[in-house]
């Protein structure tokens, strides 16, 4: 009888544990690790969310920047942390691209759990003002008439804008030379002078220069038009399979209790539906998402497989 009662007690306690984790979380300050330098768009969004969530969790949320290796250093530190929700990672699609480009010390599909996608961000194809190109159709026509003469920058081999460039090159059978730069700021002078023909980069990086007329936006990688760049056609309107939107997501270590994952997800989704947050994120080129953990995980898996297949075909390696 005692064994029977003990077994019943153990079962009863195990059923209560998820609820207990929910009730006690968080028990101490939350560390929000960002895999990119302070001041960048990802860092800005992380700090917006940390500010919003502090009073909700009634604990400090400390944003800790750990840049390096396109976010791999930050991701590895999260994968090595306690699986208790007190260490959270905010990163980008680079998380599931990096392992295909260079050896990774961890497996993002096994060692990390998606909580939600915070935002989506497409890319913009801009051209030098020295070129007689004012639309995407003119870009395609010029590329076909001048094979191998257009040079197009992105911020790195295997980056989402590079993969977008390779996708539409393949779809349109275009001979355009990829010219990786470390940042758009370094590419801009060459773009303005005509030394560089075009660039694929984030809306936040190119918008002010497009408005100033120093470069021209001709296309976007989003499935539909982007209000920030009226007149810029979606590449998918010509090549239906070419649509690339990078995501910014929140992850925790695998094994974190589902009750805690659900709690973090719930509060983030509420924050991402706040009109003020929506405006602040939209102003820097992000479209808030706030999906379920399951939906986010499915997108992460799909992109991991999709980008991996392309990277293997192109035989891309880190430089």
N, C-alpha and C positions, 0 to 999 in steps of 0.2 A: 504493500500500500504506500509506504514511504517513497519507494522508487517511482511509483506511479504519480504521486503528488509532485515529486521533484521534476519529473518530465513535463507535467502540466505547467509548472511554474516557469520552467525554462522556455517553453513554447510561448507562454503569455508574455514574458519579458522580451523575447525576440520580436514579438509583434509590436510591442510598445517602442522599441528602439528607434525606428524611423521617426515616429512622432516626437520622441525625446530629442533627437537630433534637430528636428525642426524647431522645437521650443527653445533649445539652448543656443542655437546658432544666431549670430556669431558670439563667441565667448571672449574674443580679444580683437585687437585691430586687424583689419583686412589689408593684405598687401596686394595691390593691383600692379602687376608687372607689365611694362610696355617694352616691346622689343625694338624700339626706335628712339632716336634722340629727342630731347626736350624741344618743344617749339614746333615740331612737325604736326601735320594734320591728325595723325593717329594719337599723338600725345595730347593734342587739344581736346579731342573727343573723349579720351580717357579721363581727363580732368573735369570736363563737363559732367560726365556721369558720376564720378567720385563725389563731386560737390552735391549732386542731387541725391545720392544714396546715403550719405553720411547720417542725416537725421533719421532716415528710415531704419537703418541697421543699429543706430545708437552706438556706433563704434567709429573710431577714426578709419578712414580709407586712405592708405598711403600709396601714392603713385610712385613707382620705382622704375626708372628707365634703365634698361640693360641692353643697349644697342650692340649690334655686331652680328655678322654672318646672316644678314637678312632676317633677323628675328630668331635664329636658331638658339642663341645663347639664352635668351629669355624663356623660350619654350622648354629648353632642357631643364632650366632651374625650376620651372613649374612642374614638369614631369617627375622631378626628384623631391618635390615638397611633400608634406603630409597630405593625405587624401581627406582633408576635413573642411575644405572650402575657405580656408583663411589665406590661401595663396591663389590668386586668380590671374589668368593671362589674358591680355588683349593683344591680338596680333592680326595678321592679314593673310590673304591667300598664299603668301610666300611660304606659310607653314607646310602646305601640302605640295609645293613645287620644289622646295629645297632638296628633299630626299632624292629626287630624280636627277638632280644636277650634281650633287656631291655627297659623299658618305655622311650619314647622320648618326649621332650618338644615341638616338632614340627613335622610336616608331610613332609618328604622330597619330596614326590610326588606332594604335593599341594603348599608348601611354597617356593620351589626353582625351578628355570627354568634352564635346561641344555643349555649351550652355545655351547660347543664342547667337545669331548674327546681329551685330549692332547696326551695321549699315552696309549699303552697296555703293560702289562708285565705278562708273564707266571711265573710259579714256577718250581722249580727243586727238584726232589727227590734224596737226597744224602744218602749214607750209611756209616756206620763205617768201617774203614779199617780192623777191627778185624773180620768182617764177610766174609764168602766165597761167596760174591755176587759181580758180575762184570757187570751185565746186568739186564734189567727189567724182562726178562723171568726168570732169576735165582732168582730175588727177589720174584716173584710170587710163584715159586716152593718152595722156602725156607719158605715163609709164610704159604703155605698150609701144608708143612711137620712139621711145628713148630707153631701150632695155639696158639695165646696168648703170644708168647715169644718175638715178635718184639715190641719195643716201638718206637714211631715216634713223634718227636716234631714239633710244629708249634708255631707261636708267639701269639696264643691266641684262646680261645673257640669262634667259630663262625667266625673266620678270613677266608679270601678266601683260604689260603693254608689248613686250617682245613677242609673247605667244600670240597676242592679237594680230600683230604685224605679220607674223608667219602664217597665221590662218588665212588672212585675206590675200596674201601673196599667192598662197597655194590655190585658193578658190578662184582668183582672177588670172592665174598663170602669169604673174607679174614678176619681173626681175628688178627687185629693189634691194639695195645693199643695206644691211643692218649695221649701224654705227653706234655701239654702246658708249654712253657717257655716264659718269658717276652721278650726275644730277642734271635737272633741266637748267638750272642756273649756269652750269658750265657749257651746256649746249646752245643756250640762247644767243650769245654773240655770233657764233658761227651760223646759226639759223638766220639771224637778221642780215648778216653780210652776204649770204648766199653760198658760203662755203659748205654748209649743210642744207639739204633740200627740205627735209621734213622731220617731224618728231611725233611720237605717240606718248602722251603724258597725261597727268591728272587734270581735271577741270580747275582745281585750286591753283595749280602751278601756271597754267596758261591763260586763265581768264583775263587778268589785268593787261596782259600784253596783246591779247586779241582785241580788247576794248580800245587800247591805245593805237591799234592799227599797225603795230610793228611786226606782227605775224598774222596769218589768216587761218581760221578754223574751217575745215572743209568736211569733216565727218566725225561721227562718234561711234563708240563700240557698244552702246546700249541697244537693247531690242527696239526701243522707240526713240523719238526725237528728244533732245535735251533742251529745255527752255533756256538755259544759260547761254546756249549757242544757236540762236535761231538761224535757219537756213543751212545748218550742217546736217547732212543726211546720215541716218543710221547706216553703217556698212551692211547690216543685215537686210536692208531694203534692196540691195543689189545681190548680196551673197547671203542667203537665208541662214546658213549654218554658222555664220561668223557673228557671234555676239559674245562679248567678254565684259563681265562686270566683276571687279574684284570685291571681295567681302572683307569686312572687319568683324572679327568675332571674339567672343569670350569663351575661354576654356578653363577647365580645372583638371586636376590629375584624375586619371581613371581610378575607379574604386571609391570615389567620393560618394557618400550616401545619396540616393536619389532624392530624398526629402530636402537635402541641402541644395542640390542642383535645381530642384523645382522652386525653392525659395528665392535663390539668386535670379533665376529666369523670370519669376513673377514680378519681382521688383524692377528688373531691367526693362521688361516689356511695358510696365506702367510708365517708367521714366521716358521711354522712347516714344510714347504717345502724348507726352506733354507738349502743347503747342510751342512753348518757349524753346524746348530742346529741339523740336523739329526745325524751327527757324534757325537756331544757332548752327545746327548741323548742315542744313541746306545752304546756308551762306558760305560754307567752305566746300561745297560740292558733294555732300553725302546725302543719300536717301536712307532714312532710318528704316530698320526692318523689324526686329523684335519678334522672331518666330520661336516655335517650341524647340526644346532640346532635340527632339526626334527629327524634326524637319531640318534643323541646322546640320545635324549629323549626316543626314542623307545628302544634302548639298555638298558638304565637305567630301564625302565618299565619291560622289559623282565627279566632282572637279579633280580629285586625286587621280581617278582612273582616266578622265578625259585628257588632262594635261600630261599625265604620265605617258600616254600613248603617243601624243604629239612629240614630246621631248625625246622619247626613244626613237621615233622615226627620224627626227632631225639630228639625233646623236649629239645633243647639246651637253656640254660639260662646263663646269665653272672655270673662270679664267684665273 
